[in-house]
Amino acid sequence: MLITYLRSSSLSNYDFCEQQYYLNYTLGYERSAGIKAEKGSILHKVMECLALLKLDFQSHDNPQLEIEEVACGKLSIPRESLMSISVAEGILNKVFEYYSGKSIYGYTKKDFKDIAGWMYTVLSYGKGVFDPRNRKVQDVEKRFDITVDKAWAKYIYDGVEGQLAIKGTIDFITKIDNNTIEIIDWKTGKRYDWAAGEEKTYEKLCKDQQLMLYYWAAKKLYPEVENIIVTIYFIADGGPFTIAFDAEHIKKTEENLQKAFVRIRNNNMPKMVSYTQSSFKCTKLCDYFKNAHPDSKDGTNTCKFIHNELKRIGMEATTKKYSVKGHNVSNYQCPGE
Ligand code: SF4
């Protein structure tokens, strides 16, 4: 398969289903985010706006704090109101209105209550220790795009050479002291590994490839910082889990990246999670099961149609023939981003 970059979501997507990875990342097909993911995006945006307000508070002494963000619009509040719960509630109302207004799903009062519940949980946990306004903000929604400068990370496709890149976004980075930062990743879903079919325990999170990847990226982004702590906060399923990685994890992450890169690059016939498509992962969780491929004459679903084409004409021809027009294999936007 063509592969020019990896991100934590692409790695977990490949583990979930190789065929779904191929459809998403190589061919560039679009999946809908699903209302659960959209609700998660709303919570993320609320936390982001609160952190941006705090960042503004940190940056000057002006009596008004001001931010401008597409989902919550232009916001101006008196400096002394920063910690008021009504500020958080006002942001939630605006962000909810923005997302639900452009969604294909019909949002209910219960959906709003769910998100508000998540917000109150975060803001009140441990007397507000995870409230972004109680933190010293280092960065918010920090995007990274880091080239892997190793011989194994080189690729050549159609005569074009490049180096594998690692991409992603870290939700929230806070400064603990001059030598220590904490990365916080908000999660509104279940604390569950869908690929492996098991709960993510603390022991498993200590080897979690997404968290190790964030640690690896943060080490590159902030080389001057000695200690980087990683917290994944399962808001609706278990609360915060904090992990301290070290130099061994950098080595392990690079080994994992190399293995994943080689495995994906050498894969010319992606496996389907279920060849009969009888798994709940197909029937309940996958758009490519539900939707027919537009070129199919008999309504064959997208997954099966492309699988049949891979068998008939091979990967190179399938990729050329069925890639979405304008899709660049070096770019991918996650649903909900
Ligand atoms: S329908 Fe099943 S096998 Fe096909 S892409 Fe979706 S999850 Fe994978």
Residues whose N, C-alpha, C, O or C-beta is under 5 A from the ligand:
A	BS01	SF4	C17 Q19 Q20 M272 V273 S274 K281 C282 C286 Y288 F289 C303
